[in-house]
Amino acid sequence: MNPRIKKVKPNSKKYTLTITFDNDEIGLFDMKPYLNIGIFKELKDISLFNSVKPFMGSIQWINGQDLCPDTLYMESIIQ
């Protein structure tokens, strides 16, 4: 099982997320490839994008969008 999310910080100008995992690794996750797909289109609104919070080991936005924690870990660039 991959690490789960402990903290998330939106980087609004670049539509990226700085994620702190429960193993204390920090990763940079690029949301741009997702912003033209289904429910993620709403996140082009920067105020919605910035509403991201950790949620049950993953992340979630105010409108209910979420991503699998395994995807977040495997596709992040670990710093």
FITIRO-972242 format. One record per residue: residue in one letter; x, y, z of N, C-alpha, C, CB in turn. Coordinates in Angstrom, 1 decimal, padded with zeros to 4 digits. Each point is the difference from the previous one (the first is absolute). Glycine has a CB too. Layout:
REM FITIRO-972242
REC  resn    n.xx    n.yy    n.zz   ca.xx   ca.yy   ca.zz    c.xx    c.yy    c.zz   cb.xx   cb.yy   cb.zz
REC     a       X       Y       Z       X       Y       Z       X       Y       Z       X       Y       Z
...
END
This chain:
REM FITIRO-972242
REC  resn    n.xx    n.yy    n.zz   ca.xx   ca.yy   ca.zz    c.xx    c.yy    c.zz   cb.xx   cb.yy   cb.zz
REC     m   000.8  -001.2   000.0  -000.8   001.2   000.0   000.9   001.2   000.0  -001.9  -001.2   001.2
REC     n   001.5   002.2  -002.0   000.8   001.2  -000.1  -000.4   000.9   001.2   000.1  -000.1  -002.5
REC     p   000.8   001.1   002.7  -000.3   001.0   001.1  -001.3   000.7  -000.2   002.5   000.2   000.4
REC     r  -003.1   000.3   000.7  -001.2   000.8  -000.1   000.4   001.5   000.2  -001.4  -002.0   000.8
REC     i   000.4   002.8  -001.1   000.3   001.5   000.1  -000.2   000.5   001.4  -000.8   000.2  -002.4
REC     k   001.7   000.6   002.8   000.0   000.6   001.3  -000.4   001.5  -000.1   001.7  -001.7   000.9
REC     k  -001.1   002.4  -001.9  -000.2   001.4  -000.3   000.0   000.2  -001.5   001.1   000.7   002.2
REC     v  -001.9   000.4  -002.6   000.0   000.4  -001.4  -000.1   001.5   000.0  -001.1  -002.2  -000.7
REC     k   001.9   002.8  -000.3   000.0   001.4  -000.2  -000.1   000.3  -001.5   001.5   000.3   002.1
REC     p  -002.6   000.4  -002.4  -000.1   000.3  -001.5   001.0   001.1  -000.4  -002.4  -000.6   000.2
REC     n   002.9   000.4  -001.4   000.9   001.0  -000.6  -000.8   000.6  -001.2   002.2  -001.2   000.8
REC     s  -003.0   002.1  -000.5  -001.1   000.5  -001.0   000.5   000.5  -001.3  -001.3   000.5   002.0
REC     k   002.4   000.1  -002.1   000.5   000.6  -001.3   000.3  -001.1  -000.9   000.8   002.0   001.1
REC     k  -000.3  -003.2  -000.6   000.4  -001.0  -000.9  -000.9  -001.2   000.0   002.3   000.7   000.4
REC     y  -003.4  -000.7   000.4  -000.9  -001.1   000.1   000.7  -001.3   000.4  -001.5   001.0  -001.7
REC     t   002.4  -000.8   002.7   000.7  -001.1   000.6  -000.4  -000.1   001.5   001.9   000.2  -001.8
REC     l  -001.6  -001.3   002.4  -000.2  -000.2   001.4   001.3  -000.5   000.6  -002.4  -000.6  -000.4
REC     t   002.8   001.2   001.5   001.1  -000.5   000.8  -000.6  -000.9   001.1   001.4   002.1  -000.4
REC     i  -001.1  -003.3   000.4  -000.6  -001.0   000.9   001.1  -000.6   000.9  -001.7  -000.6  -001.8
REC     t   001.3   000.6   003.1   000.8  -000.7   001.0  -000.6  -001.3   000.3   000.8   002.2   001.0
REC     f  -000.1  -003.3  -001.2  -000.5  -001.4   000.2   000.3  -000.4   001.5   000.3  -000.6  -002.5
REC     d  -001.0  -000.4   002.9   000.2  -000.5   001.4   001.3  -000.6   000.3  -002.4  -000.3   000.1
REC     n   003.3   000.1  -001.1   001.3  -000.5   000.2   001.0   001.2  -000.1  -000.6  -002.2  -001.0
REC     d   000.1   003.4   001.1   000.7   001.3   000.0   000.6   000.3  -001.3   000.4  -000.4   002.3
REC     e  -000.6  -000.3  -003.4   000.4   000.4  -001.3  -000.9   001.2  -000.5   000.9  -002.4  -000.6
REC     i  -000.3   003.3  -000.2  -000.8   001.1  -000.5   000.1  -000.1  -001.5   000.5   001.5   002.0
REC     g  -001.7  -001.5  -002.6  -000.1  -000.1  -001.5  -000.7   001.2  -000.6   000.0  -002.5   000.3
REC     l   000.3   002.7  -001.6  -000.7   001.0  -000.8  -000.8  -000.8  -001.0   001.9   001.7   000.3
REC     f  -003.3  -001.4  -000.3  -000.9  -000.7  -000.8  -000.6   001.1  -001.0  -000.5  -001.8   001.8
REC     d   000.6   001.5  -003.1  -000.5   000.9  -001.0  -001.5  -000.3  -000.4   002.4   000.2  -000.9
REC     m  -003.3   000.7   001.2  -001.4  -000.2  -000.3  -000.4   000.3  -001.4  -000.4   000.5   002.4
REC     k   001.3   000.3  -003.1  -000.4   000.4  -001.4  -000.5  -001.1  -000.9   001.7   001.8   000.3
REC     p  -001.2  -003.0  -000.3  -000.5  -001.0  -000.9  -001.5  -000.4   000.3   002.4  -000.8  -000.3
REC     y  -002.8   001.1   001.5  -001.4  -000.4   000.4  -001.0   001.0  -000.2   001.1  -001.4   001.7
REC     l  -000.7   002.7  -001.9  -000.9   001.1   000.0  -001.0   000.1  -001.2   001.7   001.2   001.2
REC     n  -001.5  -002.1  -002.2  -001.0   000.0  -001.1  -000.8  -001.3   000.0   001.6   001.4  -001.3
REC     i  -001.6  -002.1   002.4  -000.7  -001.3   000.1  -001.2   000.2   001.0   002.2  -001.3  -000.5
REC     g  -003.4   001.0   000.1  -001.1  -000.1   000.8  -000.1   000.9   001.2   000.0  -002.3  -000.6
REC     i  -000.2   001.8   001.8  -000.2   000.8   001.2   001.2   000.9   000.3  -001.6  -001.7   000.8
REC     f   002.7   001.4  -001.3   001.2   000.8   000.3   000.0   001.3  -000.7   001.3  -002.1   000.4
REC     k  -002.1   002.3  -001.4   000.0   001.3  -000.8  -000.4   001.1   000.9  -000.7  -001.2  -002.0
REC     e  -000.1   001.0   003.0  -000.4   001.1   001.0   001.2   000.5   000.7  -002.2  -001.1   000.3
REC     l   003.3   000.3  -000.2   001.2   000.5   000.8   000.8   001.0  -000.7   000.0  -002.2   001.0
REC     k  -000.4   002.5  -002.3   000.7   001.1  -000.7  -000.3   001.4   000.7  -000.2  -001.3  -002.2
REC     d  -000.9   001.3   003.0  -000.3   001.1   000.8   000.9   000.0   001.2  -002.4   000.0  -000.7
REC     i   003.3   001.0   000.7   001.1   000.0   001.0  -000.5  -000.1   001.5   001.4   001.3  -001.7
REC     s  -002.5  -000.7   002.0  -000.5   000.0   001.3  -000.5  -001.4   000.4  -000.7   002.3  -000.2
REC     l   000.2  -003.1  -000.8  -000.4  -001.4   000.3   001.3  -000.8   000.1  -002.2   000.3  -001.2
REC     f   003.2  -000.1   000.3   001.2  -000.7   000.1   000.7   000.1   001.3   000.3   000.4  -002.5
REC     n  -000.3   000.9   003.0   000.6   000.3   001.3  -000.7  -000.6   001.2   000.8   002.0  -001.0
REC     s  -002.0  -002.6   000.8  -000.8  -000.6   001.1   000.4  -001.4   000.4  -001.9   001.4  -000.7
REC     v   003.0  -001.9   000.1   000.4  -001.4   000.2   000.5  -000.2   001.5   000.7  -000.2  -002.4
REC     k  -001.1  -000.9   003.0   000.3  -000.4   001.3   000.3  -001.5   000.1  -001.4   001.9   000.9
REC     p   002.3  -002.3   000.1   000.1  -001.4   000.2  -001.3  -000.6   000.4   002.4   000.3   000.7
REC     f  -002.7  -001.5  -001.1  -001.2  -000.7   000.3   000.2  -001.5   000.1  -001.4   001.9  -001.1
REC     m   001.3  -002.5   002.2   000.0  -001.4   000.2   001.2  -000.7  -000.8  -002.5   000.0   000.3
REC     g   003.7   000.6  -000.1   001.2  -000.6  -000.7   000.2   000.5  -001.4  -000.3  -001.9   001.5
REC     s  -000.6   002.6  -002.0   000.1   000.5  -001.4  -000.2   001.6   000.1  -000.8  -002.3  -001.0
REC     i   000.2   002.8  -000.1  -000.3   001.4  -000.1  -001.4   000.2  -000.5   002.4   000.6  -000.3
REC     q  -003.0   000.5   000.6  -001.4   000.3  -000.5  -000.2   001.5  -000.2  -000.9  -002.2   001.1
REC     w   000.2   002.6  -002.1  -000.4   001.4  -000.2  -001.4   000.2   000.5   001.5   000.2  -002.0
REC     i  -001.8   001.0   002.2  -001.3   000.4   000.6  -001.2  -000.5  -000.7   001.1   002.0   000.8
REC     n  -001.0  -002.2  -002.2  -001.1  -000.5  -000.8   000.0  -001.6   000.0   000.1   002.1  -001.4
REC     g   000.8  -002.7   002.1   000.0  -001.5   000.1   001.0  -000.7  -000.9  -002.4   000.2   000.6
REC     q   003.1   000.5  -001.5   001.0  -000.6  -000.8   001.1  -000.6   000.9  -000.5   001.5  -002.0
REC     d   001.0  -002.7   001.6   001.1  -000.6   000.7   000.8  -000.8  -000.9  -001.4   000.0   002.1
REC     l   002.6  -000.4  -001.6   000.9  -000.8  -000.8   000.5  -001.2   000.9   000.7   002.0  -001.4
REC     c  -000.4  -003.1   000.8   000.5  -001.2   000.7   001.4   000.4   000.6  -001.3  -001.6  -001.6
REC     p   001.5   001.2   002.9   001.3   000.3   000.6   001.1  -000.7  -000.7  -001.2   000.4   002.1
REC     d   001.0  -001.6  -002.7   001.0  -000.7  -000.7   000.4   000.8  -001.3  -000.8  -002.2   000.9
REC     t  -000.1   002.8  -001.6   000.3   000.8  -001.2   000.8   001.2   000.5  -002.1  -000.7  -001.2
REC     l   001.7   001.4   002.3   000.7   001.1   000.4   001.4  -000.3   000.4  -002.1   000.9   000.9
REC     y   002.4  -002.0  -000.4   001.3  -000.4   000.4   000.8  -000.4  -001.2  -000.8  -000.7   002.2
REC     m   000.3  -000.2  -003.1   000.7  -000.5  -001.1   000.3   001.1  -001.1  -001.0  -002.3   000.5
REC     e   000.1   003.3  -000.6   000.2   001.0  -001.0   000.6   001.3   000.5  -001.9  -001.0  -001.2
REC     s   002.2   001.0   002.5   000.7   001.2   000.5   001.5  -000.1  -000.2  -001.8   000.2   001.7
REC     i   002.4   001.0  -001.9   001.4   000.1   000.0   000.5   000.2   001.4   000.0   001.0  -002.4
REC     i   000.7  -002.0   003.0   000.4   000.1   001.3   001.2   001.0   000.1  -000.8  -002.4   000.5
REC     q   000.7   003.3   000.5   001.0   001.1   000.1   001.2  -000.5   000.8  -001.9   001.7  -000.1
END
